[in-house]
Amino acid sequence: MRRLTIAVALLLLAPAALAQVYKWTDAHGTVHYSETPPAQGVHYSQLNTAGSANAAAPQPAASKPESSTPEPAPASSAPIADTPENRAALCASLTSNLALLNGKAPVVRQEGGAPKALDDAQRKQEIASANAQYAQYCSGK
């Protein structure tokens, strides 16, 4: 009976040993891990479950099927048009960021390629910045 339990456990863990993990960093410095690759044009790394990483080139832009969910715009230094849709997305992002910053969980961001937790002073500064942006762009909603 014990051998059967061990065999079943090994069979259930086998797909996890062969799983592919993708890692990428978004425009806000947040590191994401997923079993599915990110949107086209995003630079990501493929991680082996053994621990080594293989950098993958961004997927070439191919003809995309029509989708009801818009893909996020790639990060760039060009200004973003002030449309109601963009403003709504910004306000939703600011609301989400404020909820995280005002929570009790640690907030971590990428600095120099390494994750670093915000201390209390940095957290207060980020809260003040997000509140100022919210007042400027979202208060008229």
N, C-alpha and C positions, 0 to 999 in steps of 0.2 A: 504494500500500500504506500509506503514511504517513497519507493522508487517511482511510482506512478505520479505522486505529487510533485516530485522533483522534475520529472520529465515534462509534465504539463507546465510547470513554472518556466522551464527553459524554452519551451515552445512559445509561450506567451511573450517572453523577453526577446526572442530572436528578431522580430521586426524592429524593435527599439534599437538593437545593435546595428541595424542596417539603415536607420533613419538618417535623412539628410536635413541639416539645419542651416538656415540662412541668417546672416547677421548683417545689419546695415544701420547707419546713423542718419537720422532725419535732420531737417534744417534747424531744429531747435537744440541739437546736440544729444538727443535721446537715442540710446542704442536699442534696437529692436532685434528679437530673435523669433524665427518662425519656421515652420515646416514647409511653407510655400514661399516662393520667391517674391520679392517686392514688385511694385509697379515697374513697367518698362522705363528704362532710362535711369534707374536708381543704381548707384554703385553698391555692390554687396559682396560678401565673402561667403563661400560654402564651407561649413565646418563639418569635419568628420567626427563621428562619435568617439574616435580614438584620441581626439584632442588637437589635431593639426588643422590649419585653415588653408584653404585654397582660394585666392582672389579670383573673382569672376568678372569678366567685362560686362558692362551694361548690355542688356538685350537690345538688339537693333529694333528701331521703330518699324513695326509692320502694320499692315492695314488692320485696324481694330474693328471688331464688331460693335454695333450700336449698343450702348449700355445706358441704363437709367442712372447709374451712380457715377458722378464725375471723378476722374482721377485727380489727386492733388497736383498743383502746379509745381514744377521743379524749382528748387531754391536758386534765386539769382539776385543780383544787386539791382536789377531793373525795377522801377516802381510798378506797383500793381494798380490796376484801374479801380477807381472808387465806384463800384457798382453795388447794388443792394445785395447781390449774392456774395460778393467778396466781403462786404461789411458784416453780413450775417455770419460768415465763416470765421472772420476775425473775432467777433463778439463771442461766438461759441468757444473758440480757442482760449480767449481771455477768461471766460467764465470757468472753463475746465482747469486752466492754470491756477486761478485764484482758489478754487476748491482744493487742489493739491497742496498749494502753498499754505493755506490756512489749516490744513489737516495736521495730524500728529505724526504721520509717517515721514521718514527721512526722504528728502528730495535730493536726487543724484543727477549730476550733469557731467558731460564729457569735457575735460580740460586737458589739452595736450595729448589726447588719445587715451587718457586714463579716467575712470569714473571718480568723481569727487563729490562728497556730500556737502550740501550747503550748511554753513553754521548759522546761528541765530541772526547775526547782523546781515549776512547775505540774503537770508530768507526775508527779513524785513525790507531790505532794499528791493528785492524782486516783487514783493507784495505792493510796495509803493509805486513801482514802475507799472505793474499790471493795472493797478487802480487808476493811475493817471491816464493810461491808454484807454481803459474802459470808459472813463469820464469823457475823454476827448472824442472817441469814435462810437460809443454805444449808448450814451446817456439820452440821446434823442429818440430812442426806439419806442 
